[in-house]
Amino acid sequence: MDTKINISWNGRPLNIEVGNKAKQADGSAWVQYGDSVVLVTAVSAGVREGIDFFPLTLEYKEMTYAAGKFPGGFIKREGSPSENEILISRLIDRPIRPLFPEGYQNEVQIIATVLSFDGDNDTDILAMIGASAALEVSQIPFLGPISGVKVGLVDGKFVSNPVASEKEKSEMEIIIAGSKNGVVMVEGWANCLPEKVIIDAIEFGYNSLKPVLDLQEELKYMAGKPKILVPPPVLNSELEEKIEAEY
């Protein structure tokens, strides 16, 4: 079933649509902010034998056609991931990875594909929101939602998700990811600003992303699938007692 939900976020429309795209995925989310669009899919498989870790793969892809361009010259297809795409993949991975329940070792693959970029609304934040939304509506166990926001400082005032013209004048660009429980990740740069300004920027950013958390919870209520139950991990009591006694 196609489910759409939207809010006005920092003066621009944010739309999330699930159920109508990538129907073979366990969960998918079409996220649009302004005229920038990202499609995120989440797929889970079985447990790979012989592993003792959580095999999560996250890939962020910026298609050249998203900016109205096509590869030319000798190479006429999309190439390998750029450094920026790899860094953004890690940026999304960091706040999401710890929110899978302990003991869950099924293979999970999340792919965020940039379909359109309008030149103002950055797609990395949309990919982060989309990854959380796709997991929220799927049966994959996930202790979310999370959301992200960019914070700039223009003419002494904090700006959420600054557009290109505001970025040119900004004295900082901080990316903040947060859940209902608080801030889970901070990354960015600032132009020799006082510590208090940075702390205030983080608080401002966290308050800015809260409406998107509420939006995802409503989306989960409307279109979410029942979650897979994860049995608690079996503890090695013998090893635990040995470590406690000897060390």
Secondary structure, DSSP 4 states (H G I P E B T S, - for coil): --EEEEEEETTEEEEEEESSS-TTSSEEEEEEETTEEEEEEEEEEEEPTT--S--EEEEEEE-GGGGT----SS--S--SPPHHHHHHHHHHHHHHGGGSPTT--EEEEEEEEEEE--SSS-HHHHHHHHHHHHHHHSSS------EEEEEEEETTEEEES--HHHHHH-SEEEEEEEETTEEEEEEEEESS--HHHHHHHHHHHHHHHHHHHHHHHHHHHHHPPPPPP-PPPPP-HHHHHHHHHH-
